[in-house]
Amino acid sequence: MAVWIEAALNGPWTRARQPLIPITVEEIVAEGIACAEAGAAIIHLHAFDPATGRQRDDADIYAAIIEGIRQKVDAIVYPTLPFVQSAEAFAPGAAEARYRAVEGLGERGLLEWGVVDPGTINLATFGEIAEGGLGSVYANPGAHIRRGLDLAALHGYVPSYAIYEPGFLRLGAAMAKAVPGCPAPLYRFMFSDVFTYGFPPAPYALDAYLALLADAAPGAPWMAAGLGVDIRPLIPDIVARGGHVRVGLEDAPFGTTTGNVARVEEAVRLVGAAGGRIAGPAEVREALRAAG
């Protein structure tokens, strides 16, 4: 079994929540290269404004990172989207504005994958709820999903679906089928130990998603990941069921002292111990072409 490993380098957390994340272009490029050399075929990242330490979705910054990594290693490198959590998501032109950086990268021929999250959720931790907090809303209206899929069809990039809830899978499969020329999506099941959405990282949850995937998108490639999660105990089950693995500081428990490269190295070891072998980026690309 050829297993793909994705390294999610930073996420939107800032160093207040995840102190080890790379922030500057140079830091992100260096960690992306090191993770690829350690066995990650896929590198996912968020761009930041170094002055504020907050996410900044700018096509030029993303291009510098993507090109910087690809100059040294062969890897599938792809960016995120702006996080939307208010009624502004429904304003005229909001979908186009949200995908502006992605569109710019597509026009430059720099995208192989792109984030499309097919659904909206309440995003809260168990700790927040216990303290009387309400969390936030992660908004992905239908117009935003369709915009991402239309751009995927236009520029030929693979939609990387984050499946936070079962309904995300059903909606994402239906919408991808409705867009002529859209490449087959990658379904990434998002587990969590910390957040209240979806499932915990347990074999029964994996089986539930796989049963639904078999109905909605038979044969589609899939990966296990999450937020605030330790995915390591689930890796033998993932490999046994024919899936792929994402690790990295975007997904890891907050405040971890284990960095991206060490997490990739450990995933490589655990995949091997479970009887899998690590796929390179060329093999990932070929498998996706065959899927779609």
Secondary structure, 3 states (H helix, E strand, C coil): CEECEEEECCCCCCCCCCCCCCCCHHHHHHHHHHHHHHCCCEEEECCEECCCCEECCCHHHHHHHHHHHHCCCCCEEEECCCCCCCHHHHCCCHHHHHCHHHHHHHHCCCCCEEEECCCCEEECEHHHHHCCCCCEEECCCHHHHHHHHHHHHHHCCEEEEEECCHHHHHHHHHHHHCCCCCCCCEEEEEECCCECCCCCCCHHHHHHHHHHHHHHCCCCCEEEEECCCCCHHHHHHHHHCCCEEEECCCCCCCCCCCCHHHHHHHHHHHHHHCCCEECCHHHHHHHHHHHC
